[in-house]
């Protein structure tokens, strides 16, 4: 296939006796990530017997399967055929993706690293907030801890590394930044990412009918709010109001 | 309702069942018993269902008091255990009366031991399973003073036992090359596959560090790759170049390069390798791996048929040391690790 872009072609890789990895690239790029998300949707429509679960990430889709139900060669052939269908790197984000507006307190006690981030970017704190909020970001993948979302992609000014030291505990809802990405944990985690804010929105509730709210491909916008708004926030009310 | 009162318990004990499926995409790994063979042994000894939950101990157990009449089973890596102060065997099921004290001590073989009750422990189900996942913050955390309820008071099986499986003595682990093997040189991979390894005590439910005789394992090319999903059994090479075999409670994704993946059939053996067990790792074909997986599944399904009556019920015996309760001999037809 002739392509006008720098990506691909996708590669199928053996992942143990019960896994097949469909690798669209080795780095994070929105085009690679969208290819993963779109390919997963198409693969799920095949509804192959013996597929246990699929795991989309920044750059690949892991397909876990029961080798006693689904033959590896059959799975490999199905993926090869599907990959040849289209140029996966040029597809738009999924039409049915949801859009979330997340109220966020920037700076202060809930965003203690914002001054350091402003220094790294060479701008003022209010410019950090202006640059980060209002910009539509995309959920690239979930991982590391339950429901933790990696969001891409911020402007190049945000291309600074993670800390080499680990903060032993940032709270659920912390808005963390580095390498042009935003990370949103749902439970307290140790991290080397810098915290510029916090949202009272909780993307994970183990006991809810829908335990995980965010999905890869979803659009997220952070909206600056006051500490008073944060303190009065109710997740139940939010979900009643929101029709993302 | 009958159950166990926890008088004391090792801090790394958890409730485990078959674990969760379908949540890896949300950052939740499967969890579940580190040794699925041992979990199945307990279900067979008590006639439990496949989803019933047990207490999993790592290297050390705890002290438990029966509240009401209770059927229990012990499985997995052997642990020094007494009933009201008298030693009892391992890999067997028997009845307790109200007030009986079961003391599960240190492991004498393997790492993970399991205490089962008829009907399984009735702790809260989260995301479709009872498996405790301390890192993720859900599932029941067993602590002294709690009473863990049993699902049933009776067992149709009676006082029974199972033969000792061979995988607990496993010294060869089988693996397949994986999606990131090509980040390691051909020479490095050949050395890795030909090396002898030592299991270390740096281990938990996330994984186990293993020391290869070949020395440091490293990849020059694989340090800049973006994170993707981590498979059960992946052998990750972290920054310190000491391989880690990643297990039930591993992180769901990661960026350190992974050199190979342990086949599904050998995961119970990896989980039970206590330091400083020496072992080798052999590369096998897909056909061999799938055949081994099929064999493990049929062995698990056949466990109920291997259950035999105990010579005498431990509760009725005055001098248990005079009896050979659990035959430690290998019969040769048990789950075969090789």
Interface residues (C-beta under 8 A of the other chain):
Chain A: X13 X14 X15 X16 X17 X18 X19 X21 X23 X25 X26 X27 X28 X52 X53 X54 X55 X56 X57 X58 X59 X60 X62 X64 X67 X68 X72 X141 X142 X143 X144 X145 X146 X147 X148 X187 X188 X204 X206 X207 X211 X212 X216
Chain B: X21 X22 X23 X24 X25 X26 X27 X28 X126 X127 X135 X136 X137 X138 X176 X177 X178 X179 X224 X225 X226 X227 X228 X229 X231 X232 X233 X234 X251 X252 X253 X261 X262 X263 X264 X286 X289 X290 X293 X294 X297
